[in-house]
Structures are given as structure tokens and as C-alpha cells.
Amino acid sequence: MLLGTLCGFAAFVFLSLLYIIGFMFWFQDYPRGGNFGGALAFSALTALTIASLGIALGAWFADRERAFQVLLTTSVPFVFMCGIVFPRESMPAAVNALAQLIPTTPGIFGFIKLNQMGAHLNEIIPELLNMGALFLLYSGLASWAVYKRRNLPGKPAPVTLVEN
């Protein structure tokens, strides 16, 4: 069940990424000389990572609106921490280490290398490894949070349509 939910949410993220790197860059005549196949592969990993983070946050909080409020208030600091607005070299080491736990950090730099610089997948290995580690971390947290949420004391058993 968790795998199906993860794939469903990841499909929405993947389609959004395809819209941006496929259609919008072309439609807006954004300079590109990229590796579209590599960007597709990196998009799949990024989509799975973002979806697993969303599931982990959604299962962690008591109501779904709370996860949205947390992401809303942390999105601007995440943009600053990832190094696009402010150079990462000028940030403290602790902030840089914390930024590696956010999927936008390897995602942005991986997509820039693939879409604008035409890098091959072997040239974005640090971003791939970081994104893969985040996927493992967040999918593990998501499965743990969903398991804990289902087994809360006093929670009624799920209703089934088929009687045993």
C-alpha cells in the first residue's frame, strides 16, 4: 500500500518536472544544451525522494494541514540554504550539512548540470548519491511513520468490504 501511494505521488512530481524541463524550457526559449535522458532519470529519483518526504511528513503530523504549514514556513529558508540565492561557500559548515538533507539542494544543482551544461550522469554522481541517500532516509521514515500511525493505541481496526 505504501509503495502504491509513493508511486502515485511521485507520478505527480515527475509530470511536473517533465513539464518544466521538457515543455517550459522549450516554450520560453530558455537556454538549454542539456542531457534530456539524464534529466529524465534524475527526475524519477527526485520525484521518488520528494514523494517519500511528503508521505513521511504527512504521516508524522496529526492532521494533513499541519504538514502544509510546516512546508510553507520552511520553503524560503530551504531556497536560501540550497545555495542558489546565497553562495554555499559563504555559509557556515553546519548550514551546509543541514542543506544536504533537503532534496532541493542536490536537485537544483543536478538539474542545472544536466539541463544547462549537458553533463552526463557520471558527472553528477555527488548529486545522485545525495538524492539516493535522501530517498532511502525519507522512504524509511515514511514507512516507519505510516506503520506507527496505523498501530496507534485506541485506533479502531480498518473497515473491510469483504467479510471473513
DRENGU-304637 format. One record per residue (C-alpha): chain; x, y, z negated. Coordinates in pm, 1 decimal. Example, Ala and Ser with C-alpha at 12.3 -4.5 7.8 and 13.67 -1.06 7.14 Angstrom:
! residues 2
<lumlum><chain>A</chain><xx>1230.0</xx><yy>-450.0</yy><zz>-780.0</zz></lumlum>
<lumlum><chain>A</chain><xx>1367.0</xx><yy>-106.0</yy><zz>-714.0</zz></lumlum>
//
This chain:
! residues 164
<lumlum><chain>A</chain><xx>0.0</xx><yy>0.0</yy><zz>0.0</zz></lumlum>
<lumlum><chain>A</chain><xx>279.5</xx><yy>240.9</yy><zz>-84.8</zz></lumlum>
<lumlum><chain>A</chain><xx>459.5</xx><yy>160.8</yy><zz>239.4</zz></lumlum>
<lumlum><chain>A</chain><xx>146.7</xx><yy>238.9</yy><zz>442.7</zz></lumlum>
<lumlum><chain>A</chain><xx>96.9</xx><yy>566.9</yy><zz>259.0</zz></lumlum>
<lumlum><chain>A</chain><xx>461.7</xx><yy>655.6</yy><zz>310.9</zz></lumlum>
<lumlum><chain>A</chain><xx>441.8</xx><yy>582.4</yy><zz>684.1</zz></lumlum>
<lumlum><chain>A</chain><xx>116.6</xx><yy>778.4</yy><zz>716.9</zz></lumlum>
<lumlum><chain>A</chain><xx>256.0</xx><yy>1088.5</yy><zz>550.5</zz></lumlum>
<lumlum><chain>A</chain><xx>586.4</xx><yy>1051.9</yy><zz>736.4</zz></lumlum>
<lumlum><chain>A</chain><xx>395.7</xx><yy>1044.5</yy><zz>1066.9</zz></lumlum>
<lumlum><chain>A</chain><xx>259.1</xx><yy>1393.5</yy><zz>997.8</zz></lumlum>
<lumlum><chain>A</chain><xx>605.6</xx><yy>1524.5</yy><zz>912.2</zz></lumlum>
<lumlum><chain>A</chain><xx>756.8</xx><yy>1353.1</yy><zz>1216.7</zz></lumlum>
<lumlum><chain>A</chain><xx>496.4</xx><yy>1502.7</yy><zz>1450.3</zz></lumlum>
<lumlum><chain>A</chain><xx>561.2</xx><yy>1847.2</yy><zz>1301.3</zz></lumlum>
<lumlum><chain>A</chain><xx>934.1</xx><yy>1807.8</yy><zz>1357.8</zz></lumlum>
<lumlum><chain>A</chain><xx>871.9</xx><yy>1691.4</yy><zz>1714.4</zz></lumlum>
<lumlum><chain>A</chain><xx>656.0</xx><yy>1995.4</yy><zz>1776.3</zz></lumlum>
<lumlum><chain>A</chain><xx>931.7</xx><yy>2225.7</yy><zz>1654.5</zz></lumlum>
<lumlum><chain>A</chain><xx>1237.1</xx><yy>2064.2</yy><zz>1815.2</zz></lumlum>
<lumlum><chain>A</chain><xx>1057.1</xx><yy>1948.0</yy><zz>2128.2</zz></lumlum>
<lumlum><chain>A</chain><xx>791.6</xx><yy>2195.4</yy><zz>2230.9</zz></lumlum>
<lumlum><chain>A</chain><xx>855.6</xx><yy>2517.7</yy><zz>2039.8</zz></lumlum>
<lumlum><chain>A</chain><xx>1225.3</xx><yy>2542.7</yy><zz>2121.1</zz></lumlum>
<lumlum><chain>A</chain><xx>1140.5</xx><yy>2496.4</yy><zz>2488.9</zz></lumlum>
<lumlum><chain>A</chain><xx>830.9</xx><yy>2721.6</yy><zz>2486.9</zz></lumlum>
<lumlum><chain>A</chain><xx>1005.4</xx><yy>3007.1</yy><zz>2306.0</zz></lumlum>
<lumlum><chain>A</chain><xx>1317.2</xx><yy>2958.4</yy><zz>2520.4</zz></lumlum>
<lumlum><chain>A</chain><xx>1526.3</xx><yy>2913.6</yy><zz>2207.7</zz></lumlum>
<lumlum><chain>A</chain><xx>1890.8</xx><yy>2844.5</yy><zz>2291.5</zz></lumlum>
<lumlum><chain>A</chain><xx>1949.6</xx><yy>2472.7</yy><zz>2272.1</zz></lumlum>
<lumlum><chain>A</chain><xx>2200.2</xx><yy>2233.3</yy><zz>2410.4</zz></lumlum>
<lumlum><chain>A</chain><xx>2124.0</xx><yy>1954.8</yy><zz>2182.7</zz></lumlum>
<lumlum><chain>A</chain><xx>2114.7</xx><yy>1586.7</yy><zz>2139.7</zz></lumlum>
<lumlum><chain>A</chain><xx>1741.0</xx><yy>1518.7</yy><zz>2155.0</zz></lumlum>
<lumlum><chain>A</chain><xx>1775.7</xx><yy>1143.7</yy><zz>2095.0</zz></lumlum>
<lumlum><chain>A</chain><xx>1987.3</xx><yy>1203.6</yy><zz>1785.7</zz></lumlum>
<lumlum><chain>A</chain><xx>1740.2</xx><yy>1464.9</yy><zz>1666.9</zz></lumlum>
<lumlum><chain>A</chain><xx>1458.5</xx><yy>1210.5</yy><zz>1701.7</zz></lumlum>
<lumlum><chain>A</chain><xx>1646.4</xx><yy>956.8</yy><zz>1489.5</zz></lumlum>
<lumlum><chain>A</chain><xx>1734.3</xx><yy>1219.3</yy><zz>1230.2</zz></lumlum>
<lumlum><chain>A</chain><xx>1371.9</xx><yy>1339.8</yy><zz>1235.6</zz></lumlum>
<lumlum><chain>A</chain><xx>1250.0</xx><yy>991.2</yy><zz>1146.9</zz></lumlum>
<lumlum><chain>A</chain><xx>1481.9</xx><yy>971.2</yy><zz>846.5</zz></lumlum>
<lumlum><chain>A</chain><xx>1394.1</xx><yy>1326.7</yy><zz>742.2</zz></lumlum>
<lumlum><chain>A</chain><xx>1021.9</xx><yy>1254.5</yy><zz>770.0</zz></lumlum>
<lumlum><chain>A</chain><xx>1051.4</xx><yy>945.2</yy><zz>552.2</zz></lumlum>
<lumlum><chain>A</chain><xx>1253.3</xx><yy>1137.2</yy><zz>294.0</zz></lumlum>
<lumlum><chain>A</chain><xx>1009.6</xx><yy>1428.3</yy><zz>276.1</zz></lumlum>
<lumlum><chain>A</chain><xx>710.4</xx><yy>1193.9</yy><zz>258.4</zz></lumlum>
<lumlum><chain>A</chain><xx>867.4</xx><yy>992.1</yy><zz>-24.0</zz></lumlum>
<lumlum><chain>A</chain><xx>941.0</xx><yy>1313.9</yy><zz>-214.4</zz></lumlum>
<lumlum><chain>A</chain><xx>579.3</xx><yy>1420.8</yy><zz>-167.8</zz></lumlum>
<lumlum><chain>A</chain><xx>447.0</xx><yy>1087.4</yy><zz>-290.8</zz></lumlum>
<lumlum><chain>A</chain><xx>678.8</xx><yy>1096.9</yy><zz>-592.3</zz></lumlum>
<lumlum><chain>A</chain><xx>564.7</xx><yy>1448.0</yy><zz>-684.6</zz></lumlum>
<lumlum><chain>A</chain><xx>200.3</xx><yy>1369.1</yy><zz>-619.8</zz></lumlum>
<lumlum><chain>A</chain><xx>208.3</xx><yy>1060.3</yy><zz>-838.2</zz></lumlum>
<lumlum><chain>A</chain><xx>406.3</xx><yy>1232.5</yy><zz>-1112.0</zz></lumlum>
<lumlum><chain>A</chain><xx>158.1</xx><yy>1512.9</yy><zz>-1179.4</zz></lumlum>
<lumlum><chain>A</chain><xx>-184.9</xx><yy>1459.5</yy><zz>-1329.2</zz></lumlum>
<lumlum><chain>A</chain><xx>-370.0</xx><yy>1642.7</yy><zz>-1053.0</zz></lumlum>
<lumlum><chain>A</chain><xx>-272.7</xx><yy>1698.4</yy><zz>-692.1</zz></lumlum>
<lumlum><chain>A</chain><xx>-291.3</xx><yy>2077.2</yy><zz>-714.0</zz></lumlum>
<lumlum><chain>A</chain><xx>-3.2</xx><yy>2083.4</yy><zz>-963.9</zz></lumlum>
<lumlum><chain>A</chain><xx>240.4</xx><yy>1933.8</yy><zz>-710.6</zz></lumlum>
<lumlum><chain>A</chain><xx>141.3</xx><yy>2204.5</yy><zz>-461.0</zz></lumlum>
<lumlum><chain>A</chain><xx>200.7</xx><yy>2474.7</yy><zz>-723.5</zz></lumlum>
<lumlum><chain>A</chain><xx>546.1</xx><yy>2336.5</yy><zz>-802.9</zz></lumlum>
<lumlum><chain>A</chain><xx>645.8</xx><yy>2320.5</yy><zz>-435.0</zz></lumlum>
<lumlum><chain>A</chain><xx>505.3</xx><yy>2667.7</yy><zz>-375.5</zz></lumlum>
<lumlum><chain>A</chain><xx>712.8</xx><yy>2822.8</yy><zz>-653.1</zz></lumlum>
<lumlum><chain>A</chain><xx>1031.4</xx><yy>2633.2</yy><zz>-567.7</zz></lumlum>
<lumlum><chain>A</chain><xx>1030.7</xx><yy>2675.4</yy><zz>-188.8</zz></lumlum>
<lumlum><chain>A</chain><xx>1204.7</xx><yy>3015.6</yy><zz>-182.5</zz></lumlum>
<lumlum><chain>A</chain><xx>1483.0</xx><yy>2910.6</yy><zz>-421.8</zz></lumlum>
<lumlum><chain>A</chain><xx>1525.8</xx><yy>2594.4</yy><zz>-211.0</zz></lumlum>
<lumlum><chain>A</chain><xx>1583.2</xx><yy>2807.6</yy><zz>100.3</zz></lumlum>
<lumlum><chain>A</chain><xx>1844.8</xx><yy>3015.0</yy><zz>-79.1</zz></lumlum>
<lumlum><chain>A</chain><xx>2012.6</xx><yy>2706.7</yy><zz>-226.8</zz></lumlum>
<lumlum><chain>A</chain><xx>2043.0</xx><yy>2522.3</yy><zz>103.0</zz></lumlum>
<lumlum><chain>A</chain><xx>2289.4</xx><yy>2778.2</yy><zz>237.0</zz></lumlum>
<lumlum><chain>A</chain><xx>2104.9</xx><yy>2939.3</yy><zz>524.8</zz></lumlum>
<lumlum><chain>A</chain><xx>2037.2</xx><yy>3277.2</yy><zz>364.0</zz></lumlum>
<lumlum><chain>A</chain><xx>2340.6</xx><yy>3290.9</yy><zz>135.7</zz></lumlum>
<lumlum><chain>A</chain><xx>2670.8</xx><yy>3112.4</yy><zz>215.3</zz></lumlum>
<lumlum><chain>A</chain><xx>2715.8</xx><yy>2786.8</yy><zz>24.1</zz></lumlum>
<lumlum><chain>A</chain><xx>3083.8</xx><yy>2860.2</yy><zz>-25.6</zz></lumlum>
<lumlum><chain>A</chain><xx>2992.4</xx><yy>3162.1</yy><zz>-240.7</zz></lumlum>
<lumlum><chain>A</chain><xx>2758.3</xx><yy>2965.7</yy><zz>-467.5</zz></lumlum>
<lumlum><chain>A</chain><xx>2864.7</xx><yy>2800.8</yy><zz>-791.9</zz></lumlum>
<lumlum><chain>A</chain><xx>2952.9</xx><yy>2432.6</yy><zz>-768.1</zz></lumlum>
<lumlum><chain>A</chain><xx>2656.5</xx><yy>2335.5</yy><zz>-988.0</zz></lumlum>
<lumlum><chain>A</chain><xx>2413.0</xx><yy>2507.6</yy><zz>-749.8</zz></lumlum>
<lumlum><chain>A</chain><xx>2575.7</xx><yy>2334.7</yy><zz>-451.2</zz></lumlum>
<lumlum><chain>A</chain><xx>2546.7</xx><yy>1998.2</yy><zz>-624.5</zz></lumlum>
<lumlum><chain>A</chain><xx>2181.6</xx><yy>2063.5</yy><zz>-706.1</zz></lumlum>
<lumlum><chain>A</chain><xx>2118.2</xx><yy>2171.8</yy><zz>-346.2</zz></lumlum>
<lumlum><chain>A</chain><xx>2227.6</xx><yy>1827.1</yy><zz>-225.8</zz></lumlum>
<lumlum><chain>A</chain><xx>1918.0</xx><yy>1683.4</yy><zz>-399.5</zz></lumlum>
<lumlum><chain>A</chain><xx>1685.1</xx><yy>1886.9</yy><zz>-178.0</zz></lumlum>
<lumlum><chain>A</chain><xx>1600.9</xx><yy>1738.3</yy><zz>165.0</zz></lumlum>
<lumlum><chain>A</chain><xx>1620.6</xx><yy>2079.5</yy><zz>331.5</zz></lumlum>
<lumlum><chain>A</chain><xx>1995.9</xx><yy>2106.1</yy><zz>272.7</zz></lumlum>
<lumlum><chain>A</chain><xx>2109.1</xx><yy>1809.0</yy><zz>485.2</zz></lumlum>
<lumlum><chain>A</chain><xx>1806.4</xx><yy>1853.4</yy><zz>710.3</zz></lumlum>
<lumlum><chain>A</chain><xx>1878.5</xx><yy>2208.3</yy><zz>817.8</zz></lumlum>
<lumlum><chain>A</chain><xx>2248.1</xx><yy>2151.7</yy><zz>879.0</zz></lumlum>
<lumlum><chain>A</chain><xx>2186.0</xx><yy>1821.4</yy><zz>1056.8</zz></lumlum>
<lumlum><chain>A</chain><xx>1927.4</xx><yy>1973.8</yy><zz>1289.1</zz></lumlum>
<lumlum><chain>A</chain><xx>2147.0</xx><yy>2274.2</yy><zz>1365.0</zz></lumlum>
<lumlum><chain>A</chain><xx>2432.0</xx><yy>2044.9</yy><zz>1463.5</zz></lumlum>
<lumlum><chain>A</chain><xx>2206.7</xx><yy>1820.3</yy><zz>1672.8</zz></lumlum>
<lumlum><chain>A</chain><xx>1980.1</xx><yy>2079.1</yy><zz>1837.6</zz></lumlum>
<lumlum><chain>A</chain><xx>2208.3</xx><yy>2375.9</yy><zz>1892.0</zz></lumlum>
<lumlum><chain>A</chain><xx>2556.0</xx><yy>2225.0</yy><zz>1900.3</zz></lumlum>
<lumlum><chain>A</chain><xx>2481.1</xx><yy>1897.7</yy><zz>2077.4</zz></lumlum>
<lumlum><chain>A</chain><xx>2650.7</xx><yy>1687.1</yy><zz>1812.0</zz></lumlum>
<lumlum><chain>A</chain><xx>2636.1</xx><yy>1308.4</yy><zz>1823.3</zz></lumlum>
<lumlum><chain>A</chain><xx>2509.8</xx><yy>1105.0</yy><zz>1529.9</zz></lumlum>
<lumlum><chain>A</chain><xx>2863.8</xx><yy>1015.5</yy><zz>1424.3</zz></lumlum>
<lumlum><chain>A</chain><xx>2932.2</xx><yy>1388.0</yy><zz>1381.7</zz></lumlum>
<lumlum><chain>A</chain><xx>2653.0</xx><yy>1432.4</yy><zz>1127.6</zz></lumlum>
<lumlum><chain>A</chain><xx>2744.6</xx><yy>1137.4</yy><zz>908.0</zz></lumlum>
<lumlum><chain>A</chain><xx>2758.3</xx><yy>1352.1</yy><zz>589.0</zz></lumlum>
<lumlum><chain>A</chain><xx>2403.2</xx><yy>1474.0</yy><zz>652.7</zz></lumlum>
<lumlum><chain>A</chain><xx>2284.0</xx><yy>1123.5</yy><zz>743.3</zz></lumlum>
<lumlum><chain>A</chain><xx>2435.6</xx><yy>976.1</yy><zz>427.7</zz></lumlum>
<lumlum><chain>A</chain><xx>2292.4</xx><yy>1253.9</yy><zz>212.1</zz></lumlum>
<lumlum><chain>A</chain><xx>1946.4</xx><yy>1216.7</yy><zz>367.8</zz></lumlum>
<lumlum><chain>A</chain><xx>1962.2</xx><yy>837.0</yy><zz>336.9</zz></lumlum>
<lumlum><chain>A</chain><xx>2059.5</xx><yy>860.7</yy><zz>-29.7</zz></lumlum>
<lumlum><chain>A</chain><xx>1774.9</xx><yy>1105.7</yy><zz>-90.2</zz></lumlum>
<lumlum><chain>A</chain><xx>1533.6</xx><yy>869.1</yy><zz>82.8</zz></lumlum>
<lumlum><chain>A</chain><xx>1641.1</xx><yy>583.5</yy><zz>-143.4</zz></lumlum>
<lumlum><chain>A</chain><xx>1621.4</xx><yy>805.8</yy><zz>-451.4</zz></lumlum>
<lumlum><chain>A</chain><xx>1280.6</xx><yy>953.8</yy><zz>-372.4</zz></lumlum>
<lumlum><chain>A</chain><xx>1124.2</xx><yy>629.9</yy><zz>-249.2</zz></lumlum>
<lumlum><chain>A</chain><xx>1242.3</xx><yy>461.3</yy><zz>-570.0</zz></lumlum>
<lumlum><chain>A</chain><xx>1095.7</xx><yy>744.2</yy><zz>-776.0</zz></lumlum>
<lumlum><chain>A</chain><xx>773.7</xx><yy>728.6</yy><zz>-574.4</zz></lumlum>
<lumlum><chain>A</chain><xx>730.0</xx><yy>354.5</yy><zz>-624.7</zz></lumlum>
<lumlum><chain>A</chain><xx>807.1</xx><yy>388.0</yy><zz>-995.0</zz></lumlum>
<lumlum><chain>A</chain><xx>567.1</xx><yy>683.1</yy><zz>-1038.6</zz></lumlum>
<lumlum><chain>A</chain><xx>287.7</xx><yy>510.2</yy><zz>-847.5</zz></lumlum>
<lumlum><chain>A</chain><xx>337.5</xx><yy>189.7</yy><zz>-1048.3</zz></lumlum>
<lumlum><chain>A</chain><xx>330.8</xx><yy>382.0</yy><zz>-1377.9</zz></lumlum>
<lumlum><chain>A</chain><xx>23.8</xx><yy>578.8</yy><zz>-1268.8</zz></lumlum>
<lumlum><chain>A</chain><xx>-166.8</xx><yy>262.2</yy><zz>-1182.6</zz></lumlum>
<lumlum><chain>A</chain><xx>-84.3</xx><yy>98.3</yy><zz>-1514.0</zz></lumlum>
<lumlum><chain>A</chain><xx>-181.8</xx><yy>380.9</yy><zz>-1747.2</zz></lumlum>
<lumlum><chain>A</chain><xx>-348.9</xx><yy>257.2</yy><zz>-2067.2</zz></lumlum>
<lumlum><chain>A</chain><xx>-723.4</xx><yy>307.0</yy><zz>-2072.3</zz></lumlum>
<lumlum><chain>A</chain><xx>-746.5</xx><yy>338.2</yy><zz>-1697.3</zz></lumlum>
<lumlum><chain>A</chain><xx>-1029.5</xx><yy>127.9</yy><zz>-1552.8</zz></lumlum>
<lumlum><chain>A</chain><xx>-946.7</xx><yy>-152.1</yy><zz>-1311.1</zz></lumlum>
<lumlum><chain>A</chain><xx>-982.0</xx><yy>-64.3</yy><zz>-942.8</zz></lumlum>
<lumlum><chain>A</chain><xx>-1315.4</xx><yy>-146.4</yy><zz>-780.9</zz></lumlum>
<lumlum><chain>A</chain><xx>-1300.2</xx><yy>-406.6</yy><zz>-506.7</zz></lumlum>
<lumlum><chain>A</chain><xx>-1553.7</xx><yy>-464.8</yy><zz>-232.8</zz></lumlum>
<lumlum><chain>A</chain><xx>-1512.5</xx><yy>-842.2</yy><zz>-234.5</zz></lumlum>
<lumlum><chain>A</chain><xx>-1623.5</xx><yy>-1038.5</yy><zz>-537.0</zz></lumlum>
<lumlum><chain>A</chain><xx>-1401.0</xx><yy>-1320.9</yy><zz>-655.0</zz></lumlum>
//
